[in-house]
Amino acid sequence: MLKGTKVDGVYSADPMKNKKAKLFKKLTYMDVINKKLRIMDSTAVTLCMENKLPINVFNFMKEGDLKRIVLGEVIGTRIS
């Protein structure tokens, strides 16, 4: 599953408000739920987990990133 956002992936805090926010390159579904990272509805994350559907969170506003992801390049945060 592809999740386009205005930032480069999943961060520990809102990077627009907190310059010390850390970008996560990889997370598990349970990390997202336990850390209460609000990237998607928790039900959607749980459904992806149950169906073993990885989530790629990337910057949809950055030109070329969607194409790079579709071509298999690792960009943003991978949740699996």
C-alpha positions in Angstrom: 0.0 0.0 0.0 1.3 3.5 -0.8 0.6 6.4 1.6 1.5 9.8 0.1 2.1 12.6 2.6 3.6 16.1 2.7 6.7 14.9 4.5 9.4 12.3 3.7 7.9 9.4 5.7 6.9 8.7 9.3 8.5 10.8 12.0 8.7 10.6 15.8 6.8 14.0 15.9 5.5 16.5 13.4 8.6 17.6 11.5 6.9 20.9 10.6 6.7 21.8 14.3 9.6 19.9 15.8 13.0 20.2 14.1 14.3 17.3 16.3 11.7 14.9 14.9 13.4 11.6 13.9 12.5 10.0 10.5 11.9 6.2 10.8 13.1 4.2 7.8 11.4 1.0 9.0 8.6 0.2 11.4 6.5 -2.7 12.3 2.7 -2.5 12.4 2.8 -2.8 16.1 5.4 0.1 16.4 2.8 2.3 14.6 0.0 1.2 17.0 2.0 1.2 20.2 3.8 4.5 19.6 0.4 6.0 18.5 1.9 7.3 15.3 -1.0 8.9 13.5 -0.2 8.1 9.9 -3.4 6.3 9.2 -6.5 5.1 11.0 -5.5 2.3 13.4 -8.1 0.1 11.8 -6.4 0.5 8.4 -3.0 -0.3 9.9 -4.5 -3.4 11.6 -6.1 -4.6 8.3 -2.8 -4.2 6.5 -1.1 -6.2 9.3 -3.6 -9.0 9.2 -3.3 -9.2 5.4 0.5 -8.9 5.4 0.3 -5.8 3.2 3.3 -3.5 3.6 2.8 0.2 3.8 5.2 2.7 2.1 4.9 6.2 3.5 6.5 8.8 1.2 6.5 12.5 0.2 3.8 12.7 -2.5 4.7 16.4 -3.1 8.4 15.6 -4.1 8.6 15.3 -7.9 9.6 11.8 -9.0 9.1 10.0 -5.7 6.0 8.1 -6.7 7.7 6.8 -9.9 10.8 5.8 -7.9 8.6 3.9 -5.4 6.7 2.1 -8.1 10.0 1.1 -9.7 11.1 -0.5 -6.4 13.3 2.1 -4.9 13.1 2.3 -1.1 11.9 5.8 -0.2 10.4 7.2 3.0 9.2 4.7 5.6 8.4 1.0 5.2 5.9 -0.5 7.6 5.7 -4.3 7.6 
